[in-house]
Amino acid sequence: MIQHSAPAAPASSATAGDVPATLPRIALVGVHGFGESHLANLARLEEAGALHLVAVADPNPPETGALAGSAAVFNTLDQLLAAGPVPDVVILATPIQTHAPLALAALAAGADVYVEKPPVASMAQFQEVLAAAESAGRLVQVGFQSLGSLALPEIRNTIESGDIGDVLGLSATGMWLRTRSYFKRSRWAGKRSLDGIDVVDGVATNALAHAVATALNMAGAHTVADVASVETDLYRANDTQSDDTSVIRVRTVAGQTLLCALTLCAPEQQRPSVTVHGTRGEITFFYTEDELVITTADGERRETFGRTDLLENLLAARTAGTPLPGTRLLSALPDAGAFMCVLEAIRTAPAPREIDAGHVSWEGDGDDAHPVVHGIAALIERATKAQATFAELGVPWARSLPPVGTFDLAGHPVADYQDGSGIRAVSSPRPYLHPVRTLAGTVVTDHQPLDHVWHLGVGVALQDVDGVNFWGGRTYTRAAGGEYVWRPDHGSIVRTGEPSAAEGKLTENLAWNGPDGAPILTEQRTWTWAAVGPSAWRLTLDFALSPAGNRPVSLGSPGSNGRVGGGYGGFFWRLPECSGARVWTPSEAGESAVHGSVTPWLAWSGGFTEGTSDGGTDVGAVRDGGEAGGAATLVFVAAADSTDPWFVRVDGYPGVGQSLAWDAPVIAEPGAPVRRSVTVLIADGILGTEDIETLINTQGDNS
């Protein structure tokens, strides 16, 4: 470990050497690990006549022949500086916890600094080094090499040109694998702190820090002042202190949302990337290879760019210790402020939660073994699409987020009430129920599934309320030639006032607010629930939609806008992945036969063995009292006077709704609310038609 200590006698009788003043004099602190890459780069630049490497410092001296020329060798930076003269630039490729003291020493001596990432181990250290650099009038470059990519100006130009439309958000994904030996390479590896000193090693702060830093740069977040908030969701499969599988969500002052989903527990190493998601296309940057992929309706464009070496950039920005006007550092310390906001949020967060061993497999032997989190690739994709944390997605090994409320029957939690406040804006945030369980604990709802991340359990949603999308996702319009397009038209549904709760009943008032926050509709919604027997229970939803103002409001759907058979909207129930799914009515069976039908009831049965639509039992396993497996039957019972058709999907995704506006809009008039009611019987096991009819008739509840 390189340490900042009191001056001591140099390990070598050589001094830092006299070299021509026309060439910058460089010292490297830390010659092993990534320091070896710096040695190779310094040799290249010295051969090109761009600099002189005058000294190195490392308690473990470099191997014979590793240094070209007459570079002096020291044990510590203090020894190097004491030997004099002070180098023009000091490069720090040392353990994280040494960056701040070594940088302060180099700056105090009058040198410019190139420090590897992360620049320091806390926000307090960042402010201290930043102040020292400003006071000394010195430059500090941070070793985020990807920020030297010539692709970044092209990305900014593409965004500003409008080629990908309006930016919906950004995501960074990294799926690497690291073996046990990776965490044994040094005392500080995998540590949040060491001997009481902050280290803050981890997937987002070190191993895949470039993904975070590059994404922040692409989001226009550079300084501390550019960051509005940072949320962390940290986990580990390795026996370490630090996180190895995490989601970081950053919201910028400019209004962008960046979701970083990163792991060191992937089944195989993949190229990390940052994507800008737009309404008309996407920009994906594979930053390790400087490859840019721009996808729009016109097709795909791929291009590989060059990269400016950050040391060369630092040398160009200084002349005899004075910054050169017109040349800026590509990775200046002040511009690492946004990254430091992320590091500080991780540093101050609770210790990462250990991923239960049942969700992890180990591959390889001994020090070459590495953990693989089951289904991690699908989870990372789902998190980035939904801009959600693992906890918000309900991943079984993630920390539990308490619901706003719970529907309970004789001690059995049968449904959790979510207020939707954590849902991304373009998914039309709204209250919903999830998970909904059978009495035996089988979960029969899904939320934010990979195929449609705006599908939210059980609730009410409409895609066209006077032109405002309260469903989420793209909007189907005639104006777009009968296509789904992204529009800035997403509303949100929020509670107003305190709900009225009694045993087996919840009544709430809701406001349907447009993108500008102004109410368009008001809703009174009532949930009632009761046991039907030892293996079944009943959930009833009643809702009434009224104009918020004094004029009529049109309630529509893709079907009412011209999409044949696409009349979804109103009550909707998103089911989880289901094996052996069967859907039927009193007279017909199968998706094509029952979709669009008007019948007293519609049933769905099958084995709910995978929990969610992410493609794996571990991904879909249910926590908090639920079970991953179980056969169940859901019976959707229409109100006695209902003429609304059933909306049914089986093959594409599992979902059932009752269409409020199948092929024509419904008008909500002032003083005349649009009222709907539906009852769902949730039963363990597979029921037949006779069982269903008996169940319905016994209850006598078609309202």
NORVEN-V241372 format. One record per residue. RES is the residue in one small letter. D_CENTER is the distance of its C-alpha to the mean C-alpha in Angstrom with 2 decimals. Layout:
BEGIN
RES/D_CENTER, RES/D_CENTER
END
This chain:
BEGIN
m/34.51, i/35.49, q/36.76, h/37.98, s/41.49, a/44.90, p/46.75, a/48.52, a/50.79, p/49.05, a/48.66, s/50.38, s/53.50, a/51.88, t/50.60, a/47.65, g/50.25, d/51.89, v/50.43, p/51.20, a/49.71, t/48.55, l/45.74, p/42.85, r/43.17, i/40.07, a/39.45, l/36.77, v/35.80, g/34.37, v/35.62, h/33.87, g/30.35, f/28.70, g/31.96, e/33.55, s/31.44, h/32.70, l/36.23, a/36.05, n/34.80, l/37.49, a/40.12, r/39.15, l/39.37, e/42.55, e/44.20, a/43.36, g/45.14, a/42.12, l/42.28, h/43.98, l/42.33, v/44.74, a/43.31, v/40.73, a/40.06, d/38.93, p/40.57, n/40.40, p/42.29, p/41.38, e/43.35, t/46.61, g/46.22, a/42.54, l/43.63, a/45.64, g/48.29, s/49.37, a/46.15, a/46.96, v/45.21, f/44.43, n/42.90, t/41.02, l/39.98, d/42.61, q/45.28, l/44.17, l/44.26, a/47.58, a/49.18, g/48.63, p/48.50, v/44.88, p/42.68, d/41.22, v/37.71, v/36.33, i/33.39, l/31.50, a/29.98, t/30.20, p/28.21, i/25.51, q/27.66, t/30.55, h/28.93, a/29.84, p/33.46, l/34.20, a/32.84, l/34.90, a/37.95, a/37.65, l/37.20, a/40.12, a/42.24, g/41.58, a/39.23, d/36.15, v/33.15, y/30.60, v/28.14, e/25.63, k/21.97, p/20.84, p/23.68, v/24.38, a/23.20, s/22.97, m/22.98, a/26.67, q/27.45, f/25.65, q/27.80, e/30.86, v/30.52, l/29.71, a/32.83, a/34.89, a/34.03, e/34.91, s/38.09, a/39.17, g/38.34, r/36.49, l/33.50, v/30.44, q/28.23, v/24.97, g/24.46, f/21.24, q/23.17, s/20.68, l/21.39, g/24.85, s/23.85, l/25.95, a/23.15, l/21.47, p/24.43, e/24.36, i/20.73, r/21.75, n/24.87, t/23.20, i/20.90, e/23.99, s/26.15, g/24.21, d/24.18, i/20.68, g/21.37, d/19.38, v/15.87, l/13.37, g/10.37, l/9.01, s/6.55, a/7.63, t/8.34, g/11.09, m/13.18, w/16.32, l/18.98, r/21.08, t/24.38, r/26.21, s/28.23, y/25.29, f/25.13, k/28.94, r/29.44, s/29.93, r/30.27, w/27.18, a/24.78, g/22.15, k/23.45, r/22.03, s/25.63, l/28.95, d/32.28, g/30.83, i/29.28, d/25.58, v/24.02, v/20.25, d/19.78, g/16.49, v/13.90, a/12.15, t/15.52, n/17.78, a/17.24, l/14.25, a/14.82, h/15.77, a/12.35, v/11.27, a/14.72, t/14.94, a/11.82, l/13.24, n/16.56, m/15.58, a/14.15, g/17.55, a/16.60, h/19.25, t/21.07, v/20.45, a/21.66, d/18.91, v/16.17, a/16.23, s/13.85, v/11.44, e/9.84, t/9.63, d/9.33, l/11.69, y/13.69, r/16.48, a/18.66, n/21.14, d/23.93, t/22.69, q/21.87, s/18.63, d/15.15, d/14.64, t/11.50, s/8.63, v/5.20, i/6.05, r/5.78, v/8.96, r/11.35, t/14.37, v/17.95, a/18.31, g/15.91, q/12.96, t/9.29, l/7.15, l/3.43, c/4.64, a/4.89, l/8.62, t/11.78, l/15.51, c/16.45, a/16.33, p/19.63, e/20.24, q/19.25, q/17.40, r/17.09, p/13.93, s/12.97, v/11.47, t/11.66, v/12.91, h/12.90, g/16.28, t/18.58, r/20.96, g/19.12, e/16.52, i/16.83, t/15.48, f/16.59, f/17.36, y/18.15, t/20.13, e/22.56, d/22.38, e/22.03, l/20.91, v/20.47, i/20.93, t/20.98, t/22.79, a/25.32, d/27.89, g/26.43, e/24.62, r/25.53, r/24.94, e/26.19, t/26.21, f/26.85, g/28.62, r/27.50, t/29.32, d/29.96, l/28.85, l/32.13, e/34.13, n/32.21, l/33.08, l/36.68, a/36.90, a/35.75, r/38.56, t/42.33, a/44.43, g/41.78, t/41.50, p/38.40, l/39.41, p/39.07, g/36.90, t/34.82, r/31.42, l/29.27, l/26.19, s/24.30, a/26.31, l/25.71, p/25.27, d/22.47, a/20.63, g/20.43, a/16.90, f/15.87, m/18.18, c/16.47, v/13.41, l/16.00, e/17.94, a/15.22, i/14.78, r/18.58, t/19.32, a/16.85, p/18.55, a/19.07, p/16.43, r/17.16, e/18.99, i/17.89, d/20.99, a/23.22, g/23.54, h/20.05, v/20.73, s/23.35, w/25.03, e/26.32, g/29.17, d/31.74, g/32.35, d/30.53, d/29.21, a/27.32, h/23.53, p/21.26, v/19.22, v/16.74, h/17.78, g/15.73, i/12.83, a/12.62, a/12.36, l/9.80, i/7.40, e/8.57, r/8.35, a/4.79, t/4.38, k/7.67, a/7.41, q/4.75, a/5.24, t/5.69, f/8.15, a/10.85, e/10.31, l/10.48, g/13.63, v/13.27, p/16.81, w/16.38, a/13.83, r/15.41, s/17.06, l/16.42, p/19.87, p/20.48, v/22.49, g/25.37, t/26.70, f/29.43, d/31.85, l/34.93, a/37.39, g/34.78, h/32.41, p/28.99, v/28.79, a/25.97, d/23.26, y/23.00, q/19.61, d/19.90, g/16.74, s/16.06, g/12.32, i/12.01, r/10.90, a/14.23, v/14.72, s/14.61, s/17.58, p/16.86, r/19.80, p/21.26, y/21.40, l/22.51, h/20.37, p/21.25, v/24.83, r/27.06, t/30.57, l/33.08, a/32.66, g/28.92, t/27.61, v/24.45, v/25.15, t/22.11, d/18.58, h/15.71, q/12.71, p/14.06, l/12.99, d/16.14, h/15.83, v/12.65, w/14.97, h/17.41, l/17.67, g/20.23, v/23.64, g/24.47, v/25.88, a/24.39, l/26.18, q/25.21, d/28.15, v/29.52, d/31.75, g/29.26, v/26.14, n/23.36, f/22.65, w/21.26, g/18.03, g/17.18, r/19.98, t/23.45, y/26.59, t/29.46, r/32.97, a/32.70, a/30.16, g/32.75, g/31.48, e/27.91, y/24.40, v/23.04, w/20.28, r/22.01, p/21.31, d/22.84, h/20.36, g/21.84, s/20.93, i/23.04, v/23.65, r/26.29, t/29.36, g/31.60, e/31.88, p/31.92, s/35.09, a/34.69, a/37.38, e/37.64, g/36.09, k/35.32, l/32.76, t/33.55, e/31.26, n/31.51, l/28.61, a/28.22, w/26.78, n/25.81, g/25.45, p/23.04, d/25.47, g/25.37, a/28.90, p/29.76, i/30.91, l/31.55, t/32.26, e/31.89, q/33.57, r/31.83, t/33.41, w/32.15, t/34.88, w/34.75, a/37.54, a/38.58, v/40.58, g/41.82, p/40.85, s/38.26, a/37.13, w/35.97, r/35.78, l/33.12, t/34.37, l/32.55, d/34.73, f/33.49, a/35.37, l/34.07, s/36.14, p/36.01, a/34.95, g/37.73, n/41.20, r/40.53, p/39.49, v/35.89, s/35.19, l/32.86, g/31.89, s/29.84, p/29.40, g/32.67, s/34.46, n/33.25, g/34.80, r/32.53, v/34.93, g/33.66, g/30.38, g/31.43, y/28.41, g/27.87, g/29.13, f/28.65, f/25.98, w/25.08, r/22.22, l/23.33, p/21.55, e/22.68, c/26.42, s/29.09, g/32.52, a/31.51, r/34.58, v/34.82, w/38.19, t/40.33, p/43.96, s/45.17, e/42.51, a/39.88, g/37.00, e/34.26, s/36.51, a/39.29, v/37.52, h/35.01, g/36.66, s/39.36, v/40.74, t/41.71, p/42.16, w/39.40, l/36.87, a/35.85, w/33.00, s/33.39, g/31.85, g/30.25, f/26.79, t/26.10, e/22.46, g/20.74, t/18.03, s/18.02, d/15.78, g/18.96, g/19.88, t/21.63, d/19.53, v/16.28, g/18.17, a/20.29, v/20.63, r/20.94, d/22.89, g/26.14, g/25.14, e/26.12, a/24.41, g/27.66, g/30.41, a/32.44, a/32.40, t/33.90, l/32.73, v/35.48, f/34.66, v/37.84, a/38.61, a/40.70, a/44.39, d/44.67, s/41.38, t/41.56, d/37.83, p/36.94, w/34.45, f/31.29, v/30.44, r/28.02, v/28.48, d/28.06, g/25.04, y/23.14, p/24.69, g/25.30, v/28.30, g/29.11, q/32.25, s/32.54, l/33.66, a/34.35, w/35.00, d/36.77, a/37.82, p/36.35, v/37.44, i/38.63, a/38.02, e/41.11, p/41.63, g/43.33, a/42.64, p/39.17, v/37.71, r/37.71, r/36.20, s/36.28, v/35.10, t/35.52, v/33.68, l/35.37, i/33.06, a/35.16, d/34.84, g/36.44, i/37.53, l/39.86, g/42.41, t/43.76, e/46.67, d/44.46, i/42.34, e/45.45, t/46.90, l/43.76, i/43.64, n/47.38, t/47.52, q/45.03, g/46.68, d/43.51, n/42.70, s/41.66
END
